[in-house]
């Protein structure tokens, strides 16, 4: 964990020693780190009206965490990129226009603006697109 807040003293490429009370844990998978984060950190933030985010390496893990939150009555979402598999449309990616978004990305264009919707023009898959569905 890196503290990027103003005054933190972090400079990219230089050794960083965080100021207390920053704590880190390096341990094996499956020992309950995420569960502890969910109950000790996220629950308090949600109760305070905040919207915490947790980055995970696999969508399957994200889906499990969403289910764990649901048990506690908390609505959570697993966000997927355009090239991820669409869990509600097996056999399809979140974005149905992979080739088009690839070309736009390579040209450093704005995919949302140039591939999805601009003014009254929109992609033919816009209404069924998994990526747009999660945005809504």
C-alpha positions in Angstrom: 0.0 0.0 0.0 1.4 3.4 -1.0 0.1 6.6 0.6 -0.3 9.1 -2.3 -2.0 11.8 -0.2 -0.5 15.3 -0.3 2.4 15.6 2.0 3.0 11.8 2.1 6.6 12.2 0.8 6.2 9.6 -2.0 8.5 10.1 -5.0 8.2 7.7 -7.9 11.4 5.6 -8.3 12.8 6.4 -4.8 12.6 4.2 -1.7 9.5 5.0 0.3 9.0 4.7 4.1 5.4 5.4 5.0 4.5 7.5 8.0 2.6 5.6 10.8 -0.1 4.4 11.1 0.3 2.7 7.6 0.2 -1.1 8.0 0.8 -3.8 5.4 0.3 -7.5 5.5 2.2 -10.0 3.4 0.9 -13.5 3.8 -0.5 -16.5 2.1 -3.8 -16.6 0.1 -6.9 -17.8 1.9 -6.1 -16.6 5.4 -8.9 -14.1 5.5 -7.3 -10.7 4.5 -10.2 -9.8 2.3 -12.8 -10.9 4.9 -11.1 -8.7 7.5 -11.0 -5.7 5.0 -14.7 -6.2 4.3 -15.7 -6.4 8.0 -13.2 -3.9 9.6 -12.7 -1.3 6.9 -15.3 -1.4 4.2 -18.3 -1.8 6.5 -17.4 1.3 8.5 -16.8 3.3 5.3 -20.1 2.2 3.8 -21.9 3.1 7.0 -20.4 6.5 6.7 -21.8 6.9 3.2 -18.4 6.3 1.5 -17.8 4.0 -1.5 -14.7 1.9 -0.9 -13.1 0.0 -3.8 -11.1 -3.2 -3.7 -8.9 -4.4 -6.6 -8.7 -8.1 -7.0 -6.7 -10.2 -9.6 -9.6 -12.4 -10.8 -13.3 -11.7 -11.6 -14.2 -15.0 -9.9 -12.8 -13.6 -6.6 -14.6 -10.3 -7.2 -17.9 -12.2 -7.6 -17.3 -14.1 -4.4 -16.7 -10.9 -2.5 -19.9 -9.4 -4.0 -21.7 -12.5 -2.6 -20.1 -12.1 0.8 -21.3 -8.5 0.9 -24.8 -9.5 -0.1 -24.9 -11.8 3.0 -24.4 -8.7 5.1 -27.1 -6.8 3.2 -24.6 -4.6 1.3 -24.9 -4.2 -2.5 -21.5 -4.5 -4.2 -20.5 -4.8 -7.8 -17.6 -6.6 -9.6 -16.5 -4.2 -12.4 -15.3 -5.7 -15.6 -13.3 -4.2 -18.4 -14.4 -4.3 -22.0 -12.4 -7.4 -22.9 -13.6 -9.5 -19.9 -16.1 -12.3 -20.4 -19.7 -11.2 -19.9 -21.2 -13.3 -17.1 -24.8 -12.5 -18.2 -24.1 -13.4 -21.9 -22.0 -16.6 -22.0 -19.7 -16.7 -25.0 -19.5 -12.9 -25.4 -17.1 -10.3 -24.1 -18.4 -7.3 -22.1 -18.0 -5.2 -25.3 -19.2 -6.9 -28.5 -16.9 -4.8 -30.7 -13.5 -6.0 -29.7 -11.7 -5.3 -33.0 -13.1 -1.7 -33.2 -12.2 -0.8 -29.6 -8.7 -2.3 -30.2 -8.1 -0.1 -33.2 -9.4 3.0 -31.3 -7.2 2.2 -28.3 -4.1 1.7 -30.5 -4.8 5.2 -32.0 -5.0 6.5 -28.4 -8.6 7.5 -29.0 -11.4 7.7 -26.5 -13.2 4.4 -26.8 -16.4 5.6 -25.1 -16.7 8.6 -27.4 -15.6 7.0 -30.6 -17.0 3.5 -30.3 -19.9 3.5 -27.9 -21.9 6.7 -28.1 -21.5 10.2 -29.4 -24.4 12.6 -29.7 -27.4 10.7 -31.2 -25.1 8.0 -32.7 -24.4 4.9 -30.8 -23.0 1.4 -31.3 -25.5 -1.2 -32.6 -24.8 -3.2 -29.5 -25.1 -0.3 -27.1 -28.4 -1.5 -25.4 -27.2 -5.1 -25.0 -23.6 -4.3 -24.2 -22.4 -5.8 -20.9 -19.9 -2.9 -20.4 -22.7 -0.3 -20.8 -25.0 -2.4 -18.6 -22.6 -2.2 -15.7 -22.2 1.6 -16.3 -25.9 2.0 -15.9 
